[in-house]
């Protein structure tokens, strides 16, 4: 049984960055991709080491004790394949903060991902064993992390953008919320004109952003608009945006070479015909 660890005593207070009302959200770093990638082997974890060790249990292998990155990666792979609890963590400075990311191999065989940014998000979440893909840069999860918890409050973690704008359409809400976030390139954009000037909004000042659910073939399965310069929303203008964006085509998002459903942010700026 996992033993809950109180981290209130070791986490210092950090304020979350506020987002402009009409700007795309600051994209949270993905711990599934950053746990071990693009780093020299200096496993500095000032904040996450203690809570991670508590969730892993007393018999966990500390893979950060290895001398090299290659050895730490091999340690993680061996422990995961043997279903033996382990921890692996790294931290370092970013542009304006200190960030740490880590992974915990749980006794159940699942992996728990941790992420902490002193000026941004701080959370943990579980990837079930059947969804884990071991890649050279570290493990990734094919699905959105389950049971995400905010490390500062102990409450359910939720992205700022998830609390704003439209809800996902009922027909695809379950798929959307269970899908990972990705940023695939757009291969084709619809040329359907969007005409905010018809509604008294100068075209070159108009902006809108939202999310799309991309299927395994790169097609838009459904979408939602989070914010736009038309405040309050103008239904006819929003329908023009939907008609345009749903025709876009993206490069499929892949995990371990396999295409997966994924959520991605989109932005429209001064869409003048």
Secondary structure as UniProt FT lines:
FT   TURN            8..10
FT   TURN            21..22
FT   HELIX           31..34
FT   HELIX           48..56
FT   TURN            58..59
FT   STRAND          61..62
FT   HELIX           63..65
FT   HELIX           69..81
FT   TURN            82..83
FT   STRAND          86..93
FT   STRAND          98..105
FT   TURN            107..108
FT   STRAND          111..117
FT   TURN            118..119
FT   STRAND          122..127
FT   HELIX           129..131
FT   STRAND          132..135
FT   TURN            136..137
FT   STRAND          138..141
FT   STRAND          146..150
FT   TURN            151..153
FT   HELIX           160..163
FT   TURN            170..172
FT   HELIX           173..178
FT   STRAND          179..181
FT   STRAND          186..188
FT   HELIX           196..199
FT   HELIX           203..205
FT   STRAND          207..214
FT   TURN            216..217
FT   STRAND          219..228
FT   HELIX           235..245
FT   TURN            246..247
FT   STRAND          249..250
FT   STRAND          253..255
FT   TURN            256..257
FT   STRAND          258..260
FT   STRAND          262..269
//
